[in-house]
Amino acid sequence: MTAGPLRILAGQRPRLSAEGLLLVVLGLYVLGLCLWPLLRLLALVFDGGLAGGVGLLAQVWTSPAARVATLNTLDAALWATVLSVALGGGMALLVGLSDLRGRVALVFLLILPLLIPPQVSALAWMSLIGPQSLLWAMPGLETLRPARNPLLGRGGVILVMGVEHAPMVFLALRAGLRALPGDLIDAARAAGSRPLGAVRRVVLPLMWPPLAAGAALAFVSAIGNFGVPALLGIPGRFPVLSTLIYQRLSGFGPSALPDVAALALILAVMAAAGIALQTLALRRFAVATDRTGGGHRGFLLGRARWPVSVAVWALMTVIAILPLAALVAAALVPSVGVRLTAQTATLANLIHVVADLGVTRRAFANSLTLAGLAAGLTMAAAVPLAWLMARGSRAARMLNLGADAPYVLPGIVLSIAFILAFLPPLPGLGISLYNTLWILLLAYLARFFALALRPVAAALTQLDPALEEAARNAGARPLRRLFTIVLPMIAPAVGAGAILVFLGAFSELTVSALLWSRGNETLGVVVFSLYDEGRTTMAAAVSVWVLLVVLGLAGAVTLLARRQPEGVLPWQP
């Protein structure tokens, strides 16, 4: 008879192993933060049963405002995805298949919109194209100065979201190009194919799966984007589902929860459809290839290298550098309508928002606290979960799937789910987390957990298991092996993941827009609120401070890139 049954017969409870205890704690994290709020959303919509839920969805969707917002959401997301595929896909082919000059710097510039918060990107583009922009003071462009900002409305939403989500397509396609067998391109060269012909007949047919994956990510991100439609769509009278949900809940409060929950579920279904199309495309277009022949060497541009490089750098300057320069210029003028010159330039706005504006100081403190806690706590959970996944735990892999849901779904859907989950008093405590800073922290812990997992999981897949195996043979227990052997070796990846989570949480708006309360403002909310009040120069000044922090942290994590395994940093060469 084994020791386990003997303990049971003797009245002793079987002891839970260290790994089992870890799984229990991680299960509570994933179930309590990542899945339970989403289940509360479903429970509210289908409170009257399946027929009642379908009836509520039909009633909400057939209202003119919801129908227009739904069609606008699909319209803007589809066209923004087309722009993202054209920009991100074209750049991936040029960077991955040619000897273009300055490729490392170009990659960082193309990834830059992914690091900048959507509301800051929208404000930067408005500063670049607006009537007071220095752009219209250039020779030959003075007569083209618009009376009203042309980005307000459908066209501006599509343009800014298309540029902002292009890095997702770029990263997905570049990953596929890196795995492209070199023998195929060499064979096409030997057969006399020109570079464009080889790309069309050999490369592109094999790149449909990663291209479809990138396009699906761009589409889902565009559907759930709130910052860009809020700044450009609301004043431009171009409502989408995310802004409609925000306006209804802000206007009617908790009494509107059933309707906005139904709208959020419609938005979630649209995002799920995008992911389903991605999965279908991956299965339909996947092609088995032999990748043992080494990487490809690409194509030499020859005499076209300089003209192509100049054209690409000009494009990257327009979409990555000029908007940020225009944002800085907007923060350096004393008031809206004043053109930046040597005489009008002032640092007063930048000083005022941090020295005199109480809401900004409070928002900086709140955002730093929330981002720091989110980075530390998500990494504390991500390391053991990724380690258990690497050891082949089926339960850990199931938890990983659950952790992906809050990151894949639109942020506005997650915020509604958290309101439903934490508006009632907590059982046994009798307190509600609604209108507190804690609900923001819990939402961030759910939202960014998957982001924390990715760099750690990538590092563990490339870790030599021999050291841990040697420690196990020497009698070291699992947790001791994790903290003394594994963790020191993946510490750079853990640091990089923490910075990536901090970057995402520091100026987050989509989740915070519905969860913030007076005294618990975040930087993303402050930028949006200042702009909504017409204080554009103040909003630009706060955005510049946010930009400095984001770029500083991106630079810090880039310095760690030499110690990172491949795939940890998205802009890693």
C-alpha positions in Angstrom: 0.0 0.0 0.0 1.4 3.4 -1.0 2.2 6.3 1.4 -0.7 8.4 0.1 -3.5 5.9 1.0 -1.8 5.2 4.3 -1.9 8.9 5.3 -5.6 9.0 4.3 -6.4 5.8 6.4 -4.5 7.4 9.3 -6.7 10.6 9.0 -3.9 12.7 7.6 -4.5 15.0 4.6 -2.2 14.5 1.6 0.3 17.3 1.3 0.2 19.6 -1.7 3.5 19.7 -3.6 5.2 23.1 -4.2 4.3 22.9 -7.9 0.7 22.1 -7.0 0.6 25.1 -4.6 1.9 27.3 -7.4 -0.7 26.1 -9.8 -3.4 26.8 -7.2 -2.2 30.4 -6.6 -1.8 31.0 -10.4 -5.2 29.5 -11.0 -6.8 31.9 -8.5 -5.0 34.7 -10.3 -6.2 33.7 -13.8 -9.7 32.7 -12.8 -10.3 35.6 -10.4 -8.9 38.4 -12.6 -8.9 37.2 -16.2 -12.0 35.0 -16.5 -14.5 35.8 -13.7 -15.1 39.4 -14.7 -15.8 38.3 -18.3 -18.2 35.6 -17.0 -20.0 38.4 -15.0 -20.4 40.3 -18.3 -22.0 37.2 -19.9 -24.1 36.6 -16.9 -25.6 40.1 -17.0 -26.4 39.9 -20.7 -28.0 36.5 -20.4 -29.6 37.0 -17.0 -33.0 36.2 -18.6 -31.7 33.1 -20.3 -30.6 32.5 -23.8 -33.8 34.0 -25.3 -33.6 37.0 -23.0 -30.0 37.6 -23.8 -30.5 37.4 -27.6 -33.5 39.7 -27.2 -31.4 42.3 -25.3 -28.6 42.1 -27.9 -31.2 42.6 -30.7 -32.9 45.5 -29.0 -29.6 47.3 -28.4 -28.2 46.6 -31.8 -31.3 47.8 -33.6 -31.2 51.2 -32.0 -30.0 53.7 -34.7 -27.0 54.9 -32.6 -25.7 51.3 -32.0 -26.2 50.3 -35.6 -24.3 53.4 -36.9 -21.5 52.8 -34.3 -21.2 49.2 -35.3 -21.0 49.9 -39.0 -18.5 52.7 -38.3 -16.4 50.4 -36.2 -16.2 47.7 -38.9 -15.6 50.4 -41.6 -12.7 52.1 -39.8 -11.2 48.8 -38.6 -11.2 47.3 -42.1 -9.7 50.3 -43.9 -7.2 50.9 -41.1 -6.1 47.2 -41.4 -5.6 47.6 -45.1 -3.4 50.6 -44.4 -1.5 48.7 -41.7 -0.9 45.7 -44.1 0.3 48.0 -46.9 2.7 49.9 -44.6 3.8 47.2 -42.2 3.9 44.4 -44.9 5.8 46.6 -47.4 8.4 47.6 -44.7 8.8 44.0 -43.6 9.6 42.9 -47.1 12.1 45.8 -47.7 13.8 45.3 -44.3 13.8 41.5 -44.4 14.7 40.9 -48.0 17.0 43.8 -49.1 20.2 45.6 -48.1 18.3 48.8 -47.3 20.5 51.3 -45.4 19.9 51.9 -41.7 17.6 49.0 -41.2 18.0 48.8 -37.4 17.0 52.5 -37.0 14.2 52.0 -39.5 12.8 49.1 -37.4 12.8 51.2 -34.3 11.0 54.1 -36.0 8.4 51.7 -37.4 7.8 50.1 -34.0 7.7 53.6 -32.3 3.9 54.1 -32.9 3.3 50.8 -31.0 5.1 52.3 -27.9 3.2 55.6 -27.9 -0.3 55.7 -26.3 -3.1 56.1 -28.9 -4.3 59.4 -27.4 -0.8 60.8 -27.7 -0.5 59.6 -31.3 -3.8 61.2 -32.2 -2.8 64.5 -30.5 0.5 64.4 -32.3 -1.1 63.9 -35.7 -3.6 66.7 -35.0 -0.7 69.0 -34.2 1.0 68.1 -37.5 -2.0 68.6 -39.8 -3.9 71.3 -37.8 -4.4 74.9 -39.1 -1.6 76.2 -36.8 1.0 73.6 -37.8 4.4 74.8 -39.1 3.8 72.4 -42.0 1.6 75.0 -43.7 4.2 77.7 -43.3 6.5 75.9 -45.7 6.9 77.4 -49.2 4.2 76.3 -51.6 1.9 74.9 -48.8 0.6 78.2 -47.4 -2.5 78.2 -49.7 -3.4 74.6 -48.5 -3.8 75.6 -44.9 -7.1 74.1 -43.7 -9.7 76.1 -41.8 -10.6 73.0 -39.7 -8.4 70.1 -38.7 -8.9 67.5 -41.6 -8.2 64.6 -39.2 -11.4 65.1 -37.3 -13.7 62.3 -38.5 -13.5 59.0 -40.4 -10.4 59.7 -42.5 -8.3 60.8 -39.5 -9.4 57.8 -37.4 -8.4 55.4 -40.3 -5.1 57.1 -40.9 -3.9 57.2 -37.3 -5.1 53.7 -36.5 -3.5 52.4 -39.7 -0.2 53.9 -38.8 -0.4 52.9 -35.1 -1.2 49.2 -35.9 1.3 48.8 -38.8 4.0 47.5 -36.4 1.9 44.5 -35.6 1.8 43.4 -39.3 5.5 44.3 -39.6 6.5 42.1 -36.6 4.4 39.1 -37.7 5.7 39.2 -41.3 9.3 39.8 -40.2 9.2 36.7 -38.0 8.0 34.7 -41.0 10.7 36.1 -43.2 13.4 35.2 -40.7 12.2 31.6 -40.8 12.1 31.5 -44.6 14.4 28.8 -46.1 17.3 30.3 -47.9 17.3 27.5 -50.4 14.1 28.6 -52.0 15.3 32.1 -52.8 18.7 30.7 -54.0 16.7 28.4 -56.3 14.7 31.2 -57.7 17.8 33.2 -58.3 19.4 30.3 -60.1 16.3 30.0 -62.3 16.8 33.6 -63.4 14.0 35.2 -61.4 14.3 38.9 -60.8 13.8 40.0 -57.2 10.2 41.2 -57.6 9.3 38.0 -59.4 10.9 35.8 -56.7 9.0 37.8 -54.0 5.7 37.4 -55.9 6.0 33.7 -56.8 8.2 32.3 -54.0 8.1 34.5 -50.9 4.5 35.8 -50.7 2.8 32.4 -51.1 4.8 31.2 -48.0 4.1 34.4 -46.1 0.3 34.3 -46.1 0.1 32.8 -42.6 2.2 35.4 -40.8 0.6 38.2 -42.9 -2.9 36.9 -42.0 -1.8 36.8 -38.3 -0.6 40.4 -38.4 -3.6 41.6 -40.2 -5.9 39.9 -37.6 -4.0 41.6 -34.8 -4.3 45.0 -36.5 -8.0 44.5 -37.1 -8.7 43.4 -33.5 -6.7 46.3 -32.1 -8.5 48.8 -34.4 -11.9 47.4 -33.2 -11.0 48.0 -29.6 -9.1 51.3 -30.0 -10.5 54.0 -27.8 -7.9 56.8 -27.7 -7.9 57.6 -31.4 -11.7 57.5 -32.0 -12.1 59.5 -28.8 -9.9 62.4 -29.8 -10.7 62.3 -33.6 -14.1 60.6 -33.9 -16.1 62.3 -31.1 -15.5 65.9 -32.3 -15.7 64.7 -35.9 -19.1 63.1 -35.3 -17.8 59.6 -36.2 -19.0 57.4 -33.4 -17.7 53.8 -32.9 -18.7 51.2 -30.4 -15.9 52.0 -27.9 -16.8 55.7 -27.8 -20.5 55.0 -27.7 -20.0 52.7 -24.7 -18.0 55.4 -23.0 -20.5 58.2 -23.7 -23.5 56.1 -22.5 -21.8 54.9 -19.3 -20.5 58.4 -18.5 -23.8 60.0 -19.2 -26.2 57.5 -17.4 -23.9 55.8 -14.9 -24.5 52.3 -13.6 -28.1 52.3 -14.7 -26.9 51.9 -18.3 -24.9 48.8 -17.4 -27.2 46.3 -19.1 -27.2 48.2 -22.4 -23.4 48.9 -22.4 -22.7 45.3 -21.4 -24.7 44.2 -24.5 -22.7 46.7 -26.6 -19.4 45.4 -25.1 -20.4 41.8 -25.9 -21.1 42.8 -29.6 -17.6 44.3 -29.6 -16.1 41.2 -28.1 -17.8 39.0 -30.7 -16.4 41.2 -33.5 -12.9 40.8 -32.0 -13.4 37.0 -31.6 -14.4 36.8 -35.2 -11.2 38.5 -36.2 -9.2 36.0 -34.2 -11.2 33.1 -35.7 -10.5 34.4 -39.2 -6.8 34.5 -38.3 -6.9 30.9 -37.2 -8.8 29.8 -40.3 -6.3 31.7 -42.6 -3.4 30.0 -40.8 -4.8 26.6 -41.4 -5.9 27.4 -45.0 -2.6 29.0 -46.2 -0.1 27.2 -44.1 2.6 25.6 -46.2 5.1 23.0 -44.9 8.7 24.0 -45.6 12.2 22.6 -44.9 13.9 25.2 -42.6 17.1 23.3 -42.1 19.0 24.9 -45.0 19.8 28.2 -43.2 18.5 31.7 -43.6 18.2 33.7 -46.7 20.6 36.4 -47.8 18.0 38.6 -49.5 18.4 40.7 -52.5 20.9 43.4 -53.4 19.2 46.7 -54.5 22.3 47.7 -56.5 21.9 51.2 -58.0 18.4 51.5 -56.6 19.7 51.2 -53.0 20.2 54.9 -52.4 16.9 56.1 -54.0 14.9 53.4 -52.2 16.6 54.1 -48.9 15.9 57.9 -49.2 12.2 57.2 -50.1 11.8 54.8 -47.1 13.5 57.2 -44.7 11.3 60.1 -46.0 8.2 58.0 -45.3 9.4 57.0 -41.8 10.2 60.7 -41.1 6.6 61.7 -42.0 4.8 59.0 -40.0 7.1 58.7 -37.0 9.2 61.8 -36.5 7.2 64.8 -37.8 4.1 64.1 -35.7 6.1 63.9 -32.5 8.0 67.1 -33.5 4.6 68.8 -34.0 3.4 67.6 -30.6 6.5 69.2 -29.0 5.9 72.4 -31.0 2.3 72.5 -29.7 3.5 72.2 -26.1 6.0 75.1 -26.6 3.5 77.8 -27.6 1.7 79.9 -25.0 -1.8 79.2 -26.2 -3.8 77.7 -29.0 -3.6 79.6 -32.2 -0.1 81.0 -31.6 2.5 79.9 -34.2 5.8 78.6 -32.8 8.6 81.0 -33.5 11.8 81.9 -31.6 9.9 84.7 -29.9 6.8 82.7 -28.9 8.6 79.5 -27.8 8.2 78.9 -24.0 8.6 76.1 -21.5 5.9 77.5 -19.3 3.3 74.8 -20.3 5.8 72.0 -19.6 6.6 73.5 -16.2 3.0 74.4 -15.3 1.6 70.9 -15.8 4.0 69.4 -13.3 4.5 72.3 -10.9 1.1 73.9 -10.6 -1.5 71.6 -12.1 -2.6 69.4 -9.2 -4.5 66.9 -11.3 -1.4 66.2 -13.4 0.8 65.7 -10.3 -1.7 63.3 -8.9 -2.0 61.5 -12.2 1.7 61.1 -12.5 1.8 59.6 -9.0 -1.1 57.3 -9.7 0.2 56.1 -13.0 3.7 55.5 -11.6 2.2 53.6 -8.7 -0.1 51.5 -10.9 2.5 50.8 -13.6 5.1 49.8 -11.0 2.8 47.5 -9.1 1.4 46.0 -12.4 4.9 45.4 -13.6 6.1 43.7 -10.4 3.0 41.6 -9.7 2.5 40.4 -13.3 6.1 39.3 -13.5 5.9 37.6 -10.1 3.0 35.5 -11.6 4.4 35.2 -15.1 7.8 33.6 -14.1 6.4 30.5 -12.3 3.6 30.1 -14.9 6.1 30.2 -17.8 8.4 27.9 -15.9 5.6 25.4 -15.4 4.7 25.6 -19.0 8.3 25.0 -20.1 8.2 21.9 -17.9 5.2 20.5 -19.8 2.4 21.2 -17.3 -0.9 20.9 -19.1 -2.7 22.9 -16.3 -0.2 25.7 -16.8 -0.9 25.8 -20.5 -4.6 26.0 -19.9 -4.1 28.9 -17.5 -2.0 30.6 -20.2 -5.0 30.4 -22.6 -7.2 32.0 -20.0 -4.6 34.8 -19.4 -4.7 35.7 -23.1 -8.4 36.7 -23.0 -8.1 40.1 -21.3 -5.3 41.0 -23.6 -7.0 40.0 -26.8 -10.4 41.4 -26.1 -10.9 45.2 -26.5 -10.0 47.1 -23.4 -13.4 48.8 -23.1 -14.9 45.3 -22.8 -12.6 44.5 -20.0 -13.5 47.7 -18.2 -17.2 46.9 -18.3 -16.5 43.4 -17.1 -14.6 44.8 -14.1 -17.3 47.3 -13.2 -19.8 44.4 -13.1 -17.4 42.2 -11.1 -16.3 44.8 -8.5 -19.2 47.2 -8.3 -21.1 45.0 -5.7 -19.4 44.8 -2.3 -16.9 42.0 -2.0 -18.2 38.9 -0.2 -17.1 38.9 3.5 -15.6 42.4 3.3 -18.7 44.5 2.5 -16.7 47.1 0.5 -16.8 47.9 -3.2 -13.7 48.5 -5.2 -15.6 50.7 -7.7 -14.3 54.3 -7.7 -11.1 53.3 -6.1 -7.5 53.0 -7.4 -7.6 49.2 -6.6 -10.0 48.4 -9.4 -7.6 50.0 -11.9 -4.8 47.9 -10.5 -6.7 44.7 -10.7 -7.7 45.5 -14.3 -4.1 46.2 -15.2 -3.1 42.9 -13.6 -5.5 41.1 -15.9 -4.8 43.2 -19.0 -1.0 43.0 -19.1 -0.5 39.5 -17.7 -0.2 38.0 -21.2 2.3 40.7 -22.1 4.4 39.8 -19.1 4.4 36.1 -20.0 5.7 36.4 -23.6 9.3 37.5 -23.0 9.7 35.1 -20.1 8.3 32.2 -22.1 10.6 33.1 -25.0 13.6 33.1 -22.8 12.7 29.8 -21.2 12.3 28.0 -24.5 15.9 28.9 -25.3 17.3 28.0 -21.9 19.6 24.9 -21.7 17.8 22.5 -19.3 21.1 20.8 -18.3 21.8 23.1 -15.3 18.3 22.7 -13.8 18.6 18.9 -14.4 21.9 18.8 -12.7 20.4 20.7 -9.7 17.5 18.3 -9.6 19.9 15.3 -9.6 21.7 17.0 -6.7 18.5 17.0 -4.7 17.4 20.6 -5.1 13.7 21.1 -4.7 11.6 22.6 -7.5 11.2 26.1 -6.0 14.8 26.2 -5.1 15.8 25.4 -8.7 13.4 28.1 -9.9 14.9 30.8 -7.8 18.5 29.8 -7.7 19.1 28.3 -11.2 16.4 29.5 -13.6 15.6 33.0 -12.4 19.1 34.3 -12.5 19.5 33.1 -16.1 16.3 34.7 -17.4 16.7 37.9 -15.3 17.3 40.1 -18.4 14.1 38.8 -20.0 12.2 39.3 -16.7 13.5 42.9 -16.6 12.5 43.5 -20.2 9.1 42.1 -19.6 8.6 44.3 -16.5 9.5 47.4 -18.6 7.1 46.4 -21.4 4.3 46.1 -18.8 5.3 49.4 -17.3 5.2 51.0 -20.7 1.7 49.6 -21.4 0.3 50.6 -18.0 1.9 54.0 -17.5 -0.3 55.9 -19.9 -3.1 53.4 -20.5 -6.5 54.9 -21.5 -8.8 52.3 -23.0 -9.3 50.4 -19.7 -8.9 53.5 -17.5 -11.5 55.6 -19.3 -14.4 53.9 -17.5 -12.7 52.9 -14.3 -11.1 56.1 -13.1 -12.7 58.4 -10.5 -12.0 61.8 -9.0 -8.7 61.7 -7.2 -7.7 58.5 -9.0 -6.9 60.0 -12.4 -4.2 58.5 -14.6 -2.1 60.2 -17.2 -4.0 58.8 -20.2 -7.3 60.1 -18.7 -5.7 63.6 -18.0 -4.5 63.9 -21.6 -8.0 63.1 -22.9 -9.8 65.3 -20.3 -7.5 68.3 -21.0 -8.1 67.9 -24.8 -11.9 67.5 -24.2 -11.9 70.8 -22.2 -10.2 72.6 -25.1 -6.9 73.0 -23.3 -4.9 71.6 -26.2 -1.5 73.1 -25.2 -1.8 71.6 -21.7 -2.7 68.2 -23.2 0.3 68.5 -25.5 2.6 69.4 -22.6 1.4 66.3 -20.5 1.9 64.2 -23.6 5.4 65.4 -24.0 6.3 64.3 -20.5 4.6 60.9 -21.1 6.6 60.6 -24.3 9.9 61.4 -22.5 9.2 58.6 -20.0 8.2 56.1 -22.7 11.2 56.8 -24.9 13.5 56.8 -21.9 12.3 53.3 -20.8 12.4 52.0 -24.4 16.0 53.2 -24.5 16.8 51.5 -21.2 15.3 48.2 -22.3 17.2 48.5 -25.6 20.4 48.7 -23.7 19.6 45.3 -22.3 19.0 43.9 -25.8 22.5 42.4 -26.1 21.8 40.1 -23.1 18.3 39.1 -24.4 17.6 35.9 -26.3 15.9 36.4 -29.7 12.2 37.2 -29.6 12.1 39.0 -26.2 12.0 42.6 -27.5 9.8 43.4 -30.5 12.3 45.8 -32.0 15.3 43.6 -31.3 17.4 43.3 -34.5 
